[in-house]
Amino acid sequence: MHRLWLIFAQAVTVAVAVLFVVLTFKPDWLGSRPGPSVVSLQEAVAPAATQTRTATASYADAAKKALPSVVHVYTSKEVKAPRHPFAEDPVFRYFFGDRFGGPQRQSGLGSGVIVSADGYILTNNHVVENMDEIEVATNDNRRFRARIVGTDPETDLAVLQIQDGGKLPTITFAPTESLRVGDIVLAIGNPFGVGQTVTHGIVSALGRSQLGINTFENFIQTDAAINPGNSGGALVDSAGNLVGINTAIFSRSGGSQGIGFAIPVSITRSVMEQIIRTGSVTRGWIGVEAQEITPELAESFKLPATEGALIAGVMRGSPADRAGIRPGDVLVAVAGKPVKDPQAMLDLIAGLPPGTATQFRLRREAKELEVVVNIGKRPPAQRNRE
């Protein structure tokens, strides 16, 4: 019996070994069908993945649409060079003449966007401010002298015009408020003077304010690379439509660090239309200084909330003074629209036409009251005062 058991065990061992060898080297002898492999699964998925990449990987059509309407802006102005300390020395003047004391030209660089076939170009005010010569180079390498139609330092926008440019390609404005956080955007301009360049990123945030860049701030924040020379250039959506004018970057090095700011079309269109129509921008004004209501101030003034704008000062003889607004009042609504903070107050009042009588709701001590203010015209370059 013991011998039979040994023979059986040896036979099973040999059979298992033969089966292992056959499965390893000749599995087709057993008529087996291989299951799905990694390669076959990848092959099955590849066509769909390829289609997705083809649909989203290129923004060439958007760039092709917007590029012809973005221009380079070259500026220069005459500046007086510092006088050399030996300029009055006869020996020095004999050898060097007046070369160290004469006027010199200082040059600048930026970008712009053609907004009408009449040659109107939208750019930043800081690109052309105090410049006495402005030249514009188009996408097809034509150059034109440009004149300043008007500027708005408080939004850092300016409108230029070129003459005899023929039929110029113009940008298409995106619908107001169409942009969302996470949308793809392209920044087009002339960074560092290297030539027309397209960079891409996403919309990182909307409505950025209180940055201390402009008086009126409502910036688009993007991580699309924006560098010196991009100022005044176009920020466009994935369809090539203008959503903003690139204006500033947050940087410790002077180059792009992924935080750039653009002025949205909701502001640029309004400012541009006023400048083209009248040469300047007119805003409402009442003559007050306001500050944010902190929790400490709310407790000190016994206010129920921190929303609103605390009136810190009233200019004598201003519309606010004539209407009876006092320091210590809290402005909570303008023309029925709630005031969230001083910046919101600034924007609401600036949007009112001068000469109109507008109702303001105030909180004074523990009472609320309504006053009517005859809106005045905002003086030029009034900062931090409304």
Number of C-alpha atoms within 10 A of each C-alpha: 5 6 7 8 10 10 10 10 11 10 12 11 10 11 11 11 11 12 13 13 11 14 13 9 9 13 15 11 9 10 8 10 8 8 7 8 9 9 9 11 10 11 11 11 11 12 10 11 12 10 10 11 10 10 10 9 8 11 18 13 11 17 22 12 17 26 22 18 23 27 31 28 32 23 22 17 16 14 11 11 13 10 13 11 9 11 16 11 9 11 11 12 14 9 8 11 12 14 13 16 14 11 12 13 11 12 13 15 22 26 31 32 32 28 22 17 14 16 21 24 29 28 30 28 22 18 24 27 15 12 17 12 16 22 16 24 17 22 16 8 10 10 17 17 16 21 19 20 19 22 25 21 19 17 20 23 25 27 29 26 21 21 12 10 14 10 10 17 20 21 22 18 17 19 12 12 10 9 18 13 13 12 14 20 28 29 29 32 32 27 23 13 18 9 13 20 15 20 15 20 16 17 22 19 15 17 12 14 16 14 11 9 15 16 21 22 22 22 26 26 24 29 23 25 21 32 22 19 25 30 30 36 33 35 33 27 26 18 19 24 21 25 27 28 32 32 29 22 24 15 13 8 7 10 15 18 16 17 16 24 29 27 28 25 21 16 18 19 16 11 23 26 14 14 21 16 12 11 16 18 20 20 18 23 26 27 23 23 19 26 16 18 22 13 13 10 14 16 13 9 17 11 17 10 12 18 19 25 26 27 21 15 18 23 16 11 11 17 21 24 18 15 15 11 23 17 15 17 21 27 26 21 20 21 14 11 13 17 21 17 19 24 22 18 21 23 18 19 21 21 12 20 17 18 12 13 15 16 15 21 21 23 18 17 12 9 7 13 10 12 14 19 22 19 23 22 17 19 13 13 11 13 12 16 18 23
